[in-house]
Amino acid sequence: MKQLIKKIKLALVGNPVYKASDSQLDAIAELETYSDHQLDDLGLSRFNIREAVLFGRPNLDSRA
């Protein structure tokens, strides 16, 4: 798990759009371990985990 977090941190370094806190990186790492079915139940896909953690899930978290 720590290696996955380190890998994610390295991928996000230098990209000003993705300035994730440690808790966000932990959430990303945890979600990366979920199955595709579990992610679908949460309204996520493997391709939008980072964006969902950082900015909210599209069409779900943006509703008032």
C-alpha positions, -999 to +999 in steps of 0.1 A: +000+000+000+028+024+009+045+017-025+013+025-043+009+058-024+045+066-033+039+058-070+008+080-070+027+109-053+054+106-080+028+106-107+012+138-093+044+157-086+050+186-109+014+187-122-002+218-107-037+205-114-032+176-090-020+190-057-034+162-035-031+162+003-019+131+021-055+121+030-065+125-007-036+103-017-047+077+008-082+078-006-069+074-041-047+045-031-076+028-013-100+032-042-073+018-066-076-015-047-114-017-053-129-040-079-145-025-110-179-036-097-173-018-064-162+013-082-193+012-104-214+010-072-198+043-061-203+059-095-167+057-104-145+040-129-108+031-128-101+061-151-116+088-129-106+079-094-081+108-090-105+134-104-133+121-082-112+123-050-099+158-059-129+174-074-159+152-066-178+128-087-193+143-119-230+148-118-232+136-082-211+157-059-218+189-078-255+188-071-267+212-045 
